[in-house]
Amino acid sequence: MERRVLLICACGRREGFTYTMCSVAEHALKNDGWTVDTVFPIEMKIGHCTGCGSCEDGKGCVIDDDMESVYRSFHEAEIVLFCTPIHYSGVSSVIKTVIDRFQTLWYSSGKGPKYMAAMMCGGHEEPEFRGAMHVFKSLSITAGSEWLGELKIADTDRKDFSEVKKETENFIAGLIRSLK
Ligand SMILES: Cc1cc2nc3c(=O)[nH]c(=O)nc-3n(C[C@H](O)[C@H](O)[C@H](O)COP(=O)(O)O)c2cc1C
């Protein structure tokens, strides 16, 4: 049976560490036989949740934009894997915009994927990852998804891409092992 992952890559640019982590994860998961839907919210038309309350009827969001394809992949996925840089000790605004649009889950009974996980990177030698973790865990609880684990990469101001690649490969290998 096909096993699907939705990889939400909240890179702001394709030359950076976030994109590298996503590429490595996508490659490793595909090699293990997973079907991977990778989305780049920065390149999509995704509006902010206005809190209008229209989704309270359980029929989803009324905003007509590219979230439609993200919702579709989200509901087909066994795992949703988020990837974001740390911005001001929290998730980036790119991923937060997507996460807020999952307010639809608050009012739906079917809820989300079986598993969620996250990959994060920060430039500081000891980035504050707790803010980001609160956001991801809060979403996973709302979605009824089991939390699989998180990768926290620090010190990207000094690291090179090969170190980040290695850390990501190790993390995804562990994720895959835990699902066998
Ligand atoms: C707006 C902004 C805020 C940032 N805030 C933090 C921070 O609070 N802590 C930290 O460790 N790094 C912070 N950084 C650094 C990034 O997390 C780091 O450079 C990361 O590797 C960027 O990912 P990228 O290479 O995919 O762009 C910030 C960077 C930007 C652009």
The ligand as a Gaussian input file, in Angstrom:
#p B3LYP/6-31G(d) Opt

LIG

0 1
 C       14.162000      37.095000      10.398000
 C       15.183000      36.158000      10.962000
 C       15.166000      35.864000      12.312000
 C       16.076000      34.952000      12.846000
 N       15.989000      34.647000      14.170000
 C       16.810000      33.688000      14.693000
 C       16.698000      33.289000      16.049000
 O       15.896000      33.781000      16.816000
 N       17.531000      32.327000      16.503000
 C       18.468000      31.714000      15.690000
 O       19.190000      30.829000      16.157000
 N       18.593000      32.072000      14.384000
 C       17.788000      33.031000      13.865000
 N       17.897000      33.395000      12.534000
 C       18.881000      32.695000      11.683000
 C       18.272000      31.556000      10.896000
 O       17.474000      30.708000      11.703000
 C       19.356000      30.703000      10.246000
 O       20.223000      31.521000       9.483000
 C       18.783000      29.600000       9.384000
 O       19.792000      28.723000       9.017000
 C       18.130000      30.186000       8.139000
 O       17.677000      29.178000       7.311000
 P       17.939000      29.252000       5.735000
 O       19.396000      28.992000       5.547000
 O       17.045000      28.213000       5.175000
 O       17.536000      30.648000       5.289000
 C       17.028000      34.334000      11.997000
 C       17.060000      34.656000      10.628000
 C       16.161000      35.551000      10.119000
 C       16.195000      35.878000       8.640000

